[in-house]
Amino acid sequence: MYKDCFNLLRMKGIEFEKGLTLDELKQIEMIYQIEFPGSLKEFLMLAMPVSKGFYNWRNIQEDNVRFIKKVINKPLSDICNMAGEVYWCDDWGEKPDDEKIISKEVIARLKEAPKLVPIYAHRYIPIVLDENPPVISIHDTDIIYYGENLEDYFNIEFGKKTQDTIQFQNITPVPFWSDIM
């Protein structure tokens, strides 16, 4: 699996290091307080992309760890800072008139949302039970699906497939994140 993805990425000039070991993955998950979804774990164990835009999980030097933690926390801080501007999901009930109440409700729901693991630039994969979850693009409060799964994402980001080909009915909604799209 992922052979076509690796070939595509290499054709785009992406450089790779050897895949992460189970011990390295456990150490990384402990450092960042995350758990790689099955698809990303499998991908990174085969080979780890290290070109610009990707995250060097193997590098546990203080500056890199601080940088990756900042990237992991960026969507959370952006949503908190702009909670009043977040799309109000109809499933949440009637939208309050008071922006402070809206902000409190959005932040409360954010605290229950699955954590996100960065893949490339501002593309993230949620930590959910689904072994092959969708990839989400997050830039401030602009949040969209960017792939039905990891393989689909790489074909959209680096291949000839376009984002408008995503089959949304194939995506299991991600709590909170899907609500605010």
N, C-alpha and C positions, 0 to 999 in steps of 0.2 A: 504494500500500500504506500502511497505518496511518491512512488517512482516518477510519475508524470509531473508531480509538483516540483520535485527536486530538479528534474530536467528543465522545466520551465524557468525556475528561479536561476539556475546556472546560465541558461541562455540570456537572461536579463542581467548577468554580471554579478549575481549574488554570490558571495563567498561563504564557505561553510567550514566549521571545525568538526571534529569527531563528535558524535552524539554524547549526550549526558548519560552518566551511569545512574543506577538506582540510588547509590549513596549520595551522588551529587544532587539529584533531584530532591531527596529527603532534606539535605542541608539547605538547599535553596528555598524549599517550602517552609522550613523552620525560620530562616532569616526573614522572609517576607510575609510570613503568616498567611500563606495561600496554599491551595492545592490545585495543581495543574489538572484541567479536565483531561479525560482519557485521550482524546484525539491529539491535543497539544503535547501531552506527555509522550505519546508514541512517536510523534513527529520529531520532537527534540532528542529522543533517545536514538533515532536513526542518524540525524545530523543536526547541527545547530547553526542557523544562519547568523553571521556576524557583521554583515555589511551595514552601512549607514541606514538608520531607521529601525533596525532590529535591535534587540536587547541582548547583551552578552551576560547571560545568566551565570556563566562559569566564573566571571570576574567578580570576586567578592571583596575587592578593595573598597575602602570606606567611601570614596567619591562615587564609585559606580553603584554601590548599594543605596546610598542616599539619593542618587539620580533615579534609580528604578522605583524606589519607594515613593518619590515625588510623582512619578508617572502613574503609579498605581493609585495614588490618592487624588490626582488631578480631577478626574470626573466627579468625585465626591465633593471636593472643595468648590468646583465650578457650580455644581447643582446647589450647594448650600448658599453660595454667594448670590445666585440668581434664582433662588427658589420661587420668588414671585412671578418669574417669567416662564417657568416650566409649564408645559402643556398640562391642563387639568383633564385627567381621564374621566370619562362619563361614568365608568364603573365605580368611581369613588363617591358618587352621590352628587348632590347639587353643589355647584361651585360657590364657595363663600364670596361675599362682596368685599370683605376686608383682606387686603393683601398680607397683613401680618398673620392672619389665620391660615391663609393659603400657604404661606412660607412654612409655618409650623407643621402643617399637615404633610407637605412635601418632604420636609426634613425628617419627620417621624417615619414616613414610608421609606425614605432612603436608607435609614438605619437598619431596616429589615431586608433591604435589597441584597441579592447575591454580589459578592466581591467580583471584581474584574481583573483579568490578567492581560497585560499588554502583549501584543504580538509584534506589531510593526507600526511605527509612528503613533497615531491616535486610533488605532484599531485594537479592539479588546475582545476577549472571549470570556463569558461569564462562568463562574464556578457554580455549576448546577449538577443535578443527578444525571442528566443526559450526558452520555459519553462523547457525543459529537455535537455540541451546542453551536448555535449560530455565532457569527462574528458581528460585532457591533462597532460602528464608527461613532466616536464621541468627540465633538468639538464644542466646548461651552455647553449650551443647551440644545445644540443641533445633534440629534441622536437618530441614527438610522441603522437598519440591518445592512451589512456589507458582504454577507455570504450566508448561505443556508447552513454551512458547516465550514470547517477549516479548509478542506480541499476546494470547495466552491469559492471561498474567499480568495485563495491564492490565484485561481483562474480569473477572478474579477480584477484583483489588484494588479496582477502582473501578466495576465493572458489577454486573450481577445474577447473573453466573455464580458458582458456589461452588467452593471448593477440592476438594470431594469429586467433582467431575466430571472431574478430570484423568485422562486415559487413560495410565497408567504405561507401557503397552506401546509407546506412541509416543515415549517418552523414551529417548534414547541415554544410558546410564549415564555419569556423570561420575566419573573416577577419584578415589578417596578419599571425596569428598563423598557420592556415592551409597552407598558402603560403610557409612558411619556413620549413615545414616538409619534 
